[in-house]
């Protein structure tokens, strides 16, 4: 294959910058659009417009951009300039810094008015990283300093769009044509999707965290997954170089993809666990290879006179009152049995008193000198029961660390979610006051081992201030504090 040269570079480009009310295209709006259009290396047009976002601009955004609420009060809405913007972008390669940000905002605005639009996207952050891999910083200020570029209207749409055009001109002069064309071609190669999927999927997927589902023929649910970057993870399923045979088989079967964006990774983890549990996706069942989790429960056997007798019970049927007698989370009953046997041998416990072994006299371990003789009266049952609990203490299920039901707050880019939790159970996520009130009064669901694992890890790193009590009389305060 011949090496790429300058002739391989796109000839029709639009350098675009937007100012917005925040960072989330699904929740925030555009306040200014700036476009610089170049055709065959000739600057043919510069255009910009303030946009009425139809909502308030937060004070810190006003301070950052200088665009105030009164400046956009009489500006056109995006719907009023949509046809003009689309015409100026038509047929061109879309060039922007952190391009997915600007591109996703425009896609969202066009989608609100049911206008289809897409374009090939070239990100100048990715281009800078590819061309200058030894440089540590690739934000616009760093790039301007590195290439001696200036801007008279920084953090305004047209001013920043002009900087991107100036950068392009610099790169055309400073870099070998083959290097630049090769980097651009690699970045424009896009994300190949199976023929059966909508090619617009790659444009619509968010860069943020969330949970996604793959559906097959007849809308059969194949797979549920989560990621801190939905777009990267979903498209990664279809990247040939990352596929093993199972991944390839799944990719061939997918006919539809849907997803739910979340405020953070915790929300994605909890929703993934809920979807898998409730909807039983085909590939998730195969991966897990199990129906339920087990724990070791210690209880007095009054009939035999054995305190601390062990049994293996499904976790799903447990109540909070039973947790003090439960030890460990196991993917299968045999895993619980092996763990108990190994611990018993290490601590010289009696498998007969534990209920693991049936014997008329002494247990087999005692005959080998590996049991302290509880089975033959050399150790009291009460002492044996105490040693059993001490040996299992590291596996003990944790007590719920709050006096009652709580909401755990998670926020990102203007999106706030309150995950309602109680006794290690996930009741749901509230995104508005009405949802919070409903979940605060919802019945407690059964114990779920996956949710328990997620929450114990999360609480180990969370600040107490993130937890909002939902006891009687406190829900209204939580609403005011979290959804203000």
HELIX and SHEET records of a PDB file:
HELIX    1   1 UNK A    6  UNK A    8  5                                   3    
HELIX    2   2 UNK A   59  UNK A   65  1                                   7    
HELIX    3   3 UNK A   69  UNK A   72  1                                   4    
HELIX    4   4 UNK A   78  UNK A   89  1                                  12    
HELIX    5   5 UNK A   99  UNK A  112  1                                  14    
HELIX    6   6 UNK A  124  UNK A  131  1                                   8    
HELIX    7   7 UNK A  140  UNK A  146  1                                   7    
HELIX    8   8 UNK A  157  UNK A  174  1                                  18    
HELIX    9   9 UNK A  177  UNK A  188  1                                  12    
HELIX   10  10 UNK A  201  UNK A  204  1                                   4    
HELIX   11  11 UNK A  217  UNK A  219  5                                   3    
HELIX   12  12 UNK A  230  UNK A  236  1                                   7    
HELIX   13  13 UNK A  240  UNK A  242  5                                   3    
HELIX   14  14 UNK A  245  UNK A  253  1                                   9    
HELIX   15  15 UNK A  265  UNK A  279  1                                  15    
HELIX   16  16 UNK A  282  UNK A  288  1                                   7    
HELIX   17  17 UNK A  315  UNK A  317  5                                   3    
HELIX   18  18 UNK A  320  UNK A  325  5                                   6    
HELIX   19  19 UNK A  333  UNK A  347  1                                  15    
HELIX   20  20 UNK A  351  UNK A  354  1                                   4    
HELIX   21  21 UNK A  364  UNK A  367  1                                   4    
HELIX   22  22 UNK A  374  UNK A  376  5                                   3    
HELIX   23  23 UNK A  381  UNK A  392  1                                  12    
HELIX   24  24 UNK A  393  UNK A  395  5                                   3    
HELIX   25  25 UNK A  433  UNK A  440  1                                   8    
HELIX   26  26 UNK A  449  UNK A  459  1                                  11    
HELIX   27  27 UNK A  464  UNK A  466  5                                   3    
HELIX   28  28 UNK A  475  UNK A  482  1                                   8    
SHEET    1   A 5 UNK A  42  UNK A  50  0                                        
SHEET    2   A 5 UNK A  30  UNK A  39 -1                                        
SHEET    3   A 5 UNK A  12  UNK A  20 -1                                        
SHEET    4   A 5 UNK A  93  UNK A  96  1                                        
SHEET    5   A 5 UNK A 121  UNK A 123  1                                        
SHEET    1   B 3 UNK A 221  UNK A 227  0                                        
SHEET    2   B 3 UNK A 210  UNK A 215 -1                                        
SHEET    3   B 3 UNK A 256  UNK A 261 -1                                        
SHEET    1   C 3 UNK A 306  UNK A 314  0                                        
SHEET    2   C 3 UNK A 294  UNK A 301 -1                                        
SHEET    3   C 3 UNK A 326  UNK A 330 -1                                        
SHEET    1   D 4 UNK A 425  UNK A 430  0                                        
SHEET    2   D 4 UNK A 415  UNK A 422 -1                                        
SHEET    3   D 4 UNK A 406  UNK A 412 -1                                        
SHEET    4   D 4 UNK A 467  UNK A 469 -1                                        
END                                                                             
